[in-house]
Amino acid sequence: MIDPALVSSAIITGVVGALMGLMRRMMANRTSTNSQFPPLDVLEKKYKKLNVLTFLGFIFLLVIFTGIFYFIFSRLYQLLYHSTAEAAVWFLPPAWVAWVLLGMFFGMIAAGSAVIIISYVFLKKEQWDEFNYYSNSMLPKPFTTISIFFWMSGAIFLVTLVCTFFIFGHYTSLTNTTFSFRPLFGVSSHSYDYSQVEELKLKTRPRTPSDGPLKNCNAVEVKFTDGTIWDSDKMLLELSDDQFVDMLKFVSQKSGKDIQVYTWSKR
């Protein structure tokens, strides 16, 4: 099977690379050679509202793009792992927060690009130059809004690429014959027969009033004969306490190993 982490990372790299290339080409075509601008107080009256609108537009588009990319990334994951999930009795994908995180990071780049493109399209060249001059006057030299955008986009892109690689590689699959998984920060997958299960642990504690409805009070450990441990606390999963117990019972049934229960007041 083609590594979904590599596939998704390649797609993200291609999309962001193409977007940044387009933006650089656009900015090169709009580089101003005019050094004569009206005084800043005049420009402030003219463009102060537009400056605020671009910021509010960025926030609005960030929310929209985060939702769009949440849907795209989660669907892409389902597509890449479709055959694996179909063959599994238990298939555990990353929790929804992973897709929100990726959507937000990618949404920052998309929203910033959209604001610049919209300004590029609707402002005449003279107005574009004046607006950029006014916006840049509020920044320490030699920084400009465009240079900051590209530097920040580059940094966000690197973070997004790393997160994409680890999140898209993260899964747990339990079939009737094998227990396969890749840890959240792992670079390779592990696959074991149930005969290789050495120990099963259920760590639990009583639920307290301070626990929210999404707070897990159960944690699961599956130890294999080579010393590798599948630890739910180190996975980014979205399972309820009851589902953790049911999953562990399934492994116990297949492996013939008893579940060791540990109870304490705090985790």
Buried (B, 14 or more C-beta within 10 A) or exposed (E): EEBBBEBBBEBBBEBBEEBBEEBEEBBEEBEEEEEEBEEEEEBBEBBEEBBEEBEEBBEEBBEBBBBBBBEBBBEBBEEBBEEBBEEBEBBBBBBEEBBBBBBBBBBBBBBBBBBBBEBBEEBEEEBBBBBBBBBBEEEEEEEBBBEEBBEEBEEBBEEBBEBBBBBBBBBBBBBEEBBBBBBBEBEEBBEBEBEBBBBBBBBBBEEEEEEEEEEBBBBBBBBBEEEBEBBBEBBBBBBEBEBBBEBBEBBBEBBEBEBEEEEEEEE
